[in-house]
Amino acid sequence: MLYEDLEKEVLINRYIYYVLGTRILSDTEYDCLEDKARSILPEESVVHSVGSTNYWDYSDDIKIEATYRLKELGWKLKNERILYT
């Protein structure tokens, strides 16, 4: 996995968890992903900061990818609220 991909993966999962209030990875899986990212990526990377609940802290690319992944899993998003179908 490329550095950019690893950082993006962390951000997608942070957005899903902190902003949308759900998850697609278990706590253990996410912790492993974040630990790997923090051990590889430079200190300037956002993975070294804590997750944010602020919708505007995430790029449109992250929001779109997160939405796409949730829809693949059968989630419906309505006004930032998530309903499982």
C-alpha positions as CSV (number, residue, x, y, z in Angstrom):
1,M,0.0,0.0,0.0
2,L,1.4,3.4,-1.0
3,Y,1.8,6.1,1.7
4,E,-1.0,8.2,0.2
5,D,-3.3,5.2,0.1
6,L,-2.5,4.4,3.7
7,E,-3.2,7.9,4.8
8,K,-6.5,8.0,2.8
9,E,-7.6,4.7,4.3
10,V,-7.1,6.1,7.9
11,L,-9.0,9.2,7.0
12,I,-11.9,7.3,5.4
13,N,-12.3,5.2,8.5
14,R,-12.0,8.3,10.8
15,Y,-14.8,10.0,8.8
16,I,-17.1,7.0,8.9
17,Y,-16.5,6.6,12.7
18,Y,-16.2,10.2,13.9
19,V,-18.6,12.0,11.6
20,L,-21.1,9.4,10.5
21,G,-21.1,7.5,13.8
22,T,-20.6,4.0,12.5
23,R,-17.8,1.7,11.5
24,I,-16.7,-0.8,8.8
25,L,-13.6,-2.0,10.7
26,S,-13.5,-3.5,14.2
27,D,-11.6,-1.5,16.8
28,T,-8.7,-3.9,16.6
29,E,-8.6,-3.7,12.7
30,Y,-8.6,0.1,12.9
31,D,-6.0,0.3,15.6
32,C,-3.7,-1.9,13.5
33,L,-4.3,0.3,10.4
34,E,-3.6,3.5,12.4
35,D,-0.5,2.0,14.1
36,K,0.9,1.0,10.7
37,A,0.2,4.4,9.2
38,R,1.8,6.2,12.2
39,S,4.9,4.0,12.0
40,I,5.4,4.6,8.3
41,L,4.1,8.1,7.5
42,P,6.0,11.3,8.3
43,E,5.2,13.4,11.3
44,E,3.5,16.0,9.1
45,S,0.8,13.4,8.1
46,V,-2.7,13.9,9.5
47,V,-2.6,10.4,10.8
48,H,-0.5,11.6,13.7
49,S,-3.4,13.8,14.9
50,V,-6.6,12.7,16.6
51,G,-9.8,12.0,14.6
52,S,-12.2,14.9,14.1
53,T,-16.0,15.0,14.4
54,N,-16.1,18.1,12.2
55,Y,-17.6,17.4,8.7
56,W,-15.5,20.2,7.2
57,D,-12.2,18.7,8.3
58,Y,-12.4,16.0,5.6
59,S,-11.9,16.5,1.9
60,D,-14.7,15.7,-0.6
61,D,-12.7,12.8,-1.8
62,I,-12.7,11.2,1.6
63,K,-16.5,11.8,2.0
64,I,-17.3,10.4,-1.4
65,E,-15.2,7.2,-0.9
66,A,-16.7,6.7,2.6
67,T,-20.2,7.0,1.2
68,Y,-19.4,4.6,-1.6
69,R,-18.0,2.0,0.8
70,L,-21.0,2.2,3.1
71,K,-23.4,2.0,0.2
72,E,-21.6,-1.1,-1.0
73,L,-22.3,-2.6,2.4
74,G,-26.0,-1.9,2.2
75,W,-26.1,1.4,4.2
76,K,-28.4,4.2,3.2
77,L,-27.3,7.8,4.0
78,K,-29.9,10.5,4.5
79,N,-28.8,13.9,5.8
80,E,-25.7,12.5,7.4
81,R,-27.7,9.9,9.3
82,I,-27.1,6.3,8.5
83,L,-29.7,3.6,8.2
84,Y,-28.9,0.0,7.6
85,T,-31.2,-1.7,5.0
